[in-house]
Amino acid sequence: MTYEQLAGQIREKSSYLCVGLDTALDKIPQYLLKEKDPVFEFNKQIIDATIDYAVAYKPNIAFYEALGPSGWESLQKTIDYLPKEVFTIADAKRGDIGNTSNMYAKAFFENMHFDSITVAPYMGSDSVEPFLTFKDKWVILLALTSNTGAQDFQFEELANQKPLYQKVIEQSQNWGNYENMMYVIGATRNEQFEHIRKLIPNHFLLVPGVGAQGGSLKDISKIGLNNNGGLLVNSSRGIIYASTEKDFAHVAGQKAKELQEEMKIYLNEL
Ligand SMILES: O=c1ccn([C@@H]2O[C@H](COP(=O)(O)O)[C@@H](O)[C@H]2O)c(=O)[nH]1
């Protein structure tokens, strides 16, 4: 998917919502376990209920890998079920020596047909660049994550007094551009968000941490939106597990609608 196509979806749906498909067998309504593929059945109902309000879907690959071969099958069925105009994110946090990264890229882009993959920057340019050679596919580089452990390395001040996450953002400008690279910036990183937006005014930012992790959609939107939207705000548990009863899909749809309606207000204020 191109930058323009994604920006067009945001305009069309007045939404920059990404629904996180972190589907776990012990969290979904237990009556679904009698289905042949409970994970896909859950995802399908969540997608049907939220598709009018979301521009992106982000399965976290760990939840599928944890189930072995059947998990991979449920994941592929989920990706195949999503309409082509929706942006898909493999939240896989990959990255290895170039030869191996190339195989990760083939797996998620060519084989599974994801639009994008999250990549860890720690191994440097040759670990990221193979992902950037695929046309209309995206790298979403971890820059400043939402978790408390982000303090351990990402805020570390370098000799030039810049934090490590800033170095990741600045150096990676040599690897890709705003048409094939996004950054993960946690919704819990309000204080740093404004500065980051100034460093990369045109890039899309994938923002996890709204909902269950306590990040504020309002705060992030006020600082992070640009003329093309420029944000994909993810909520996983806050949407998909808003109800664990038979009405789970309906309630997920309501939660997604609430977020989309709020997003529409912020987009109209641009
Ligand atoms: O910094 C990061 C990077 C990735 N994640 C992932 O996003 C979702 C968040 O789920 P919620 O249920 O909405 O909290 C999950 O898949 C994480 O692994 C993140 O939270 N922070």
PDBQT file of the ligand as one rigid body, heavy atoms in Angstrom, charges set to zero:
ROOT
HETATM    1  O1  LIG A 301       5.857   0.075  22.219  1.00  0.00    +0.000 OA
HETATM    2  C1  LIG A 301       5.059  -0.823  21.966  1.00  0.00    +0.000 A 
HETATM    3  C2  LIG A 301       5.171  -1.625  20.844  1.00  0.00    +0.000 A 
HETATM    4  C3  LIG A 301       4.213  -2.564  20.606  1.00  0.00    +0.000 A 
HETATM    5  N1  LIG A 301       3.177  -2.750  21.453  1.00  0.00    +0.000 N 
HETATM    6  C4  LIG A 301       2.155  -3.761  21.092  1.00  0.00    +0.000 C 
HETATM    7  O2  LIG A 301       0.918  -3.074  20.826  1.00  0.00    +0.000 OA
HETATM    8  C5  LIG A 301      -0.171  -3.796  21.376  1.00  0.00    +0.000 C 
HETATM    9  C6  LIG A 301      -0.813  -2.990  22.488  1.00  0.00    +0.000 C 
HETATM   10  O3  LIG A 301      -1.877  -3.714  23.072  1.00  0.00    +0.000 OA
HETATM   11  P1  LIG A 301      -2.938  -3.053  24.114  1.00  0.00    +0.000 P 
HETATM   12  O4  LIG A 301      -3.772  -4.223  24.500  1.00  0.00    +0.000 OA
HETATM   13  O5  LIG A 301      -3.712  -2.013  23.351  1.00  0.00    +0.000 OA
HETATM   14  O6  LIG A 301      -2.157  -2.488  25.237  1.00  0.00    +0.000 OA
HETATM   15  C7  LIG A 301       0.402  -5.132  21.832  1.00  0.00    +0.000 C 
HETATM   16  O7  LIG A 301       0.353  -6.026  20.750  1.00  0.00    +0.000 OA
HETATM   17  C8  LIG A 301       1.842  -4.809  22.161  1.00  0.00    +0.000 C 
HETATM   18  O8  LIG A 301       2.691  -5.921  22.049  1.00  0.00    +0.000 OA
HETATM   19  C9  LIG A 301       3.069  -1.964  22.567  1.00  0.00    +0.000 A 
HETATM   20  O9  LIG A 301       2.127  -2.101  23.384  1.00  0.00    +0.000 OA
HETATM   21  N2  LIG A 301       4.021  -1.010  22.790  1.00  0.00    +0.000 N 
ENDROOT
TORSDOF 0
